[in-house]
Amino acid sequence: MEASIDIGRVHPELRDMLKTMPGGNFTREGLKALRDMMNQMPLGGAAPQDPSISVTNRMIPGPPGDPEVRVRVYAPADKAADRPGILYIHGGGYIVGTPETTDFSCIHMVQEIGCVVVSVDYRLAPETPYPGPLEDCYAALKWFAENAAELGVDKSRIAVAGGSAGGGLTAALCLLARDRKGPAIVFQAPLYPMIDDRNITPSSHEFLDSRFWNRAKNEFGWEAYLGPLYKRENVPYYAAPARAADLSGLPPVYTCVGELDLFRDETIEYCTRLMQASVSVELHVYPGCYHGFDMYLHTEVGRRAEQEIVQALKRALVK
């Protein structure tokens, strides 16, 4: 019998929703159907219609020798200069997702912060395993910094943010940019990040309920992303940032995670090690909340978490 979470541990606002959530784990044969379903489910609900914000798609140069990368640019319609910028990286276990699924979050950032958001349509695994998706994000970061003036952005105030696999790519991108001495990143928000392929923390064993992002789904995502590197000891820390020995010299961090999230312990451990490396960290752990709860904006706890993410970015970016 499949293990189920004790409903009494779940935040009261999230209990009824959990009762109606479908179970089941992922298969390669079902990946296309999963992607189709996820693409029809915008996270946070339908994006608001706001005539003061322009949303455009652009094709930019990809990594050397690889295809162009699509980015989705969200910007205030008025053409002011020296705005802050956010490179946004969507989640989806490295296997699903598009920028369109996070329209709501990106538009809300523009509304609240007055920034320009560039969201990356990175290639997905298993068709494109590591390092392809990360290199797509690095190409987008370079393009953002090099074209900051055209976009009305102050290139000294570019942050990177994303949730789940997007949080993992956020953390990895900051490590990669540090080591390559690439474009400056002033702040990072790797939200409940997918950063440890080893699945060795207590919380990675604790959550087996298939209505959650559970151990089986996590293993599926990592196997797809790492390909032949999966279950090997020499996995690069750019693929799994929890493996990085040196976390010094990274941008300040805001992150959050639910108490009932499989990524709880790897998030807390990563934050502890960042602080030990003299990196400033703000971490929020939300009692009774499971993976991705901040997208449930019909709940008070979801709205509060989403607003706190935006306000942390605003504090970091607005002069």
C-alpha positions in Angstrom: 0.0 0.0 0.0 1.3 3.5 -0.9 2.4 5.6 2.0 0.2 8.6 2.7 0.9 11.7 4.7 -0.8 12.1 8.1 -3.5 14.7 7.1 -3.1 16.2 10.6 0.4 17.4 9.8 -0.9 19.4 6.8 -1.7 23.1 7.1 -5.5 23.5 7.5 -5.8 25.6 4.3 -4.1 22.9 2.2 -5.9 19.8 3.5 -9.0 19.8 1.3 -6.8 20.4 -1.8 -4.6 17.4 -0.9 -7.7 15.2 -0.7 -8.5 15.9 -4.3 -4.9 15.8 -5.7 -4.2 12.8 -8.0 -1.6 10.3 -7.0 0.7 8.3 -9.2 4.4 8.5 -10.2 6.1 9.4 -13.4 7.1 7.2 -16.3 9.0 8.0 -19.5 6.0 6.8 -21.5 3.8 9.2 -19.8 6.1 12.2 -20.0 4.4 13.8 -23.1 1.0 13.6 -21.4 2.4 15.1 -18.2 3.9 18.0 -20.1 0.7 18.6 -22.0 -1.2 18.6 -18.7 1.2 20.9 -16.9 1.2 23.4 -19.8 -2.5 23.8 -19.4 -2.2 24.5 -15.6 -0.7 28.0 -15.1 0.9 28.2 -11.7 -0.8 30.7 -9.5 -3.8 30.9 -11.8 -4.4 32.9 -15.0 -2.0 35.8 -15.5 -3.6 39.2 -14.9 -4.3 41.4 -17.9 -2.2 44.5 -17.3 -1.8 47.0 -20.1 1.0 48.7 -18.3 3.2 45.6 -18.8 4.5 44.2 -22.1 5.1 40.5 -22.5 7.3 39.5 -25.5 9.1 36.4 -26.7 12.6 36.7 -28.2 15.1 34.2 -29.5 18.6 34.8 -28.3 22.0 33.1 -28.9 22.3 29.8 -27.2 25.4 28.1 -25.8 28.3 27.7 -28.3 27.3 25.1 -30.8 23.7 24.7 -29.5 20.3 26.1 -30.7 19.0 29.5 -29.9 17.1 29.9 -26.6 13.7 31.4 -26.3 13.2 34.0 -23.5 10.0 35.6 -22.4 10.5 39.2 -21.4 8.1 41.0 -19.0 8.7 44.8 -18.7 6.9 48.0 -17.8 5.4 49.5 -20.9 7.0 52.9 -20.2 10.7 52.9 -21.3 12.5 54.1 -18.2 16.1 53.2 -17.7 18.1 51.7 -14.9 15.5 49.4 -13.6 16.4 46.2 -11.7 16.3 42.9 -13.6 15.4 39.4 -12.6 16.4 36.3 -14.6 13.6 33.8 -13.8 14.0 30.1 -14.2 10.8 28.0 -14.1 10.5 24.7 -12.2 9.3 21.3 -13.2 11.8 18.7 -12.0 14.0 19.4 -15.0 11.5 17.5 -17.1 8.5 19.7 -17.6 7.5 23.4 -17.7 7.6 26.5 -19.9 7.9 30.2 -19.1 4.2 30.6 -19.8 3.3 28.4 -16.8 4.8 31.1 -14.5 3.3 34.2 -16.1 1.5 35.1 -12.9 4.7 35.2 -10.8 6.7 37.1 -13.4 4.0 39.7 -14.0 3.5 40.2 -10.2 7.3 40.9 -9.9 7.1 43.6 -12.5 4.1 45.1 -10.8 5.5 45.2 -7.3 9.2 45.8 -8.1 9.2 47.9 -11.3 11.7 45.5 -12.7 12.3 43.7 -16.0 11.9 39.9 -15.9 13.6 37.6 -18.4 12.2 34.0 -18.1 14.3 31.2 -19.7 12.7 28.5 -21.9 15.6 26.1 -21.2 15.7 22.7 -22.9 14.3 19.9 -20.8 15.6 16.5 -19.8 15.8 13.7 -20.7 16.0 14.9 -24.3 18.6 17.4 -23.1 20.4 16.3 -19.9 22.9 18.3 -17.9 24.7 20.5 -18.8 22.4 21.7 -21.6 19.6 23.3 -19.4 22.1 25.1 -17.2 24.1 26.3 -20.2 20.9 27.7 -21.7 20.4 29.6 -18.5 24.0 30.9 -18.5 23.5 32.0 -22.2 20.3 33.9 -21.1 22.2 35.6 -18.2 25.0 36.7 -20.5 22.5 38.1 -23.0 20.6 39.9 -20.2 23.7 41.6 -19.0 25.0 42.4 -22.4 21.7 43.9 -23.5 20.7 45.5 -20.2 20.8 49.0 -21.6 18.4 48.1 -24.4 16.1 46.5 -21.9 16.2 49.5 -19.6 18.0 47.6 -16.9 20.9 48.5 -14.6 23.2 45.5 -15.2 24.7 45.9 -11.7 21.2 45.0 -10.3 20.4 41.6 -11.9 19.1 38.9 -9.6 18.3 35.2 -10.4 15.2 33.4 -9.0 13.2 30.2 -9.5 11.5 27.4 -7.7 12.1 23.7 -7.4 14.2 22.6 -10.4 14.3 26.4 -11.2 15.7 26.9 -7.8 18.4 24.2 -8.4 19.3 26.0 -11.7 19.4 29.3 -9.8 21.9 28.0 -7.3 23.9 26.2 -10.0 24.0 29.3 -12.2 25.3 31.4 -9.4 28.1 28.9 -8.8 28.9 28.8 -12.6 28.9 32.6 -13.0 31.2 32.9 -9.9 33.7 30.3 -11.3 33.6 31.6 -14.9 33.8 35.2 -13.7 30.7 35.8 -15.7 28.0 38.4 -15.4 27.5 39.8 -11.9 24.5 38.4 -10.0 23.5 40.7 -7.1 21.0 38.4 -5.4 19.6 34.9 -5.7 16.3 33.4 -4.7 16.6 29.6 -5.1 13.1 28.7 -3.8 12.7 25.1 -2.3 15.5 24.1 -4.6 16.2 20.7 -6.2 19.9 20.6 -5.5 20.9 17.1 -4.2 20.8 14.1 -6.5 21.9 11.7 -3.7 18.6 11.6 -1.9 20.3 11.1 1.5 18.6 13.6 3.8 15.9 12.5 6.3 13.2 14.4 4.4 14.1 12.7 1.1 13.1 9.4 2.8 10.1 10.8 4.7 7.8 11.9 1.9 6.6 9.0 -0.3 3.0 10.0 -0.8 2.6 10.3 -4.6 0.3 13.3 -4.4 3.5 15.2 -3.3 6.7 15.7 -5.2 7.9 12.5 -3.6 11.0 10.3 -3.5 10.0 8.3 -6.7 9.3 11.5 -8.7 12.6 13.1 -7.5 14.6 10.0 -8.5 12.9 10.1 -11.9 13.8 13.8 -12.4 17.4 13.3 -11.4 17.9 10.3 -13.6 16.4 12.2 -16.5 18.6 15.3 -15.8 21.9 13.5 -15.1 21.6 10.8 -17.7 24.8 8.6 -17.5 26.0 10.6 -14.5 23.1 9.4 -12.4 24.1 7.5 -9.2 27.8 8.2 -9.9 30.1 9.8 -7.3 31.6 12.3 -9.7 28.5 14.3 -10.4 29.6 18.0 -10.9 28.4 20.5 -8.3 27.0 22.6 -11.2 24.5 19.8 -11.7 23.8 19.3 -8.0 24.8 22.4 -6.0 24.5 20.6 -2.6 27.8 18.8 -3.7 29.7 22.0 -3.8 32.5 22.2 -1.2 33.1 25.9 -1.6 30.1 28.2 -1.3 32.0 31.4 -0.7 31.7 34.4 -2.9 28.1 33.8 -3.8 25.3 36.4 -3.9 23.0 36.9 -0.9 20.1 34.5 -0.7 16.4 34.4 0.0 14.7 31.1 0.1 11.7 29.3 1.6 10.5 25.7 1.9 7.6 23.9 3.4 7.9 21.7 6.4 6.4 18.8 4.4 8.6 19.3 1.3 11.0 16.5 0.3 13.6 19.4 -0.3 13.2 20.7 3.3 16.5 19.2 4.7 18.7 19.9 1.6 17.4 23.5 1.6 18.2 24.0 5.3 21.6 22.3 5.1 22.5 24.3 2.0 21.5 27.6 3.8 23.5 26.6 6.8 26.6 26.0 4.7 26.1 29.3 2.8 26.0 31.2 6.1 29.2 29.3 7.3 30.8 30.6 4.0 29.8 34.2 5.0 26.9 34.4 2.5 23.9 36.3 3.8 20.8 34.1 3.9 17.1 34.7 4.7 15.3 31.3 5.1 11.6 30.8 5.8 10.2 27.3 6.7 6.4 27.2 6.5 4.7 24.8 8.9 2.4 22.2 7.4 3.2 23.2 3.8 4.1 20.8 1.0 6.0 21.4 -2.2 4.9 24.3 -4.4 2.4 25.6 -1.8 3.2 29.2 -2.7 1.4 28.8 -6.0 -1.9 28.2 -4.3 -2.9 31.8 -4.1 -6.5 31.2 -3.0 -5.0 30.4 0.4 -3.7 32.9 2.9 -0.4 31.0 3.4 0.2 30.8 -0.3 -0.4 34.5 -0.8 1.8 35.3 2.1 4.7 33.2 0.9 4.4 34.6 -2.7 4.3 38.1 -1.4 7.3 37.5 0.9 9.3 36.2 -2.1 8.5 39.4 -4.1 9.3 41.7 -1.2 12.7 40.0 -0.5 13.6 40.6 -4.2 12.4 44.2 -3.9 14.5 44.9 -0.8 17.5 43.5 -2.6 17.0 45.3 -5.9 15.4 48.6 -5.3 17.7 51.5 -4.4 
